[in-house]
Amino acid sequence: MFPLEEITNNTCSAYRDQHPHTILYNILSGRDSGYLNNKLNHSGTARNCHCERRRTVCLKDPKATCQVASSVLVKTICFVRSLPSFSQLPSGDQSSLLRHCWVPLFVLGLAQEKIVFEVTDEPNLSILRQILLGPGLTEKDTDRPTLAEVHKLRAGLHQLWNLDLSPKEYAYLKGALLFNPAVEGLSALLFIEGLQQEAQRALQEVIHLLHPKDDVRFSHVLLAASAIQTVSHSLVTELFFKPVIGNTNMLHLLTEMLFVQ
């Protein structure tokens, strides 16, 4: 569903050719720009190439994609708020559960609505700034979405799409992820544990009803759920919501959405 190659002109190969002039000479003379790009982008890759982990990306069409993502998030919060068993929990437990599981629930929403998105290379810092700052001193590199993280997200989406879950399967799976007794500091721990077990049983029953001959489907669904739980909060926030909310704290925004009247 996604293009095999949507980001071009940035291959992963170790720098091989040495140039007789210095980097500064090449900048000032404007000669051999290919050498300079290789020097900046592939320094040290001959020893250990991890281009996907270093390669930062952004949405190709942020306006349209962020609008769709915001709609999915609103529907996710509405789903959570609509559950009577969730509403009965202390507000502190509600907030803790949502803060812990909003990313996998959001990813389930993306999967359920068959949302596709494209990314492109993030605009690079100026050449001179990269040289002056050095590779380890750029601003907030650790928060920027990387191609490797996007691949992980897409792999999780494809796992879910391959299962072709029904609306009921999605609903019970969301419940099983939402009511997580492993979240620290819960005051209604036993009640939440019971809710998770109830959601898992309901999921297993609906799978047996819809796919009576598929003995491994339930385990495959749980594996897919486990995969999307490894998607990082920072990736989803930076990729889908930072262009809209700027520096607003995402967790504070979620809490406001949860308790707004």
Buried (B, 14 or more C-beta within 10 A) or exposed (E): EBEEEEBEEEEEEEBEEEBEEEBEEBBEEEEBEEBBBBBBBBEEBEEEBEBBEBBBBBBBEBEEBBEBBBEBBEBBBEBBBEBEBBEEBEEEBBBBBBBBBBBBBBBBBBBBEEBEBBBEBBEBBEBEEBBEEEEEEBEEEEEBBBBBBBEBBBBBBBBBBEBEBBEBBBBBBBBBBBBBBEBEEBEBEEBBBBBBEBBBEBBBEBBBEEBEEEEEBBEBBBEBBEBBBEBBBBBBBBBBBBBEBEEEEBBEBBBEBBEEE
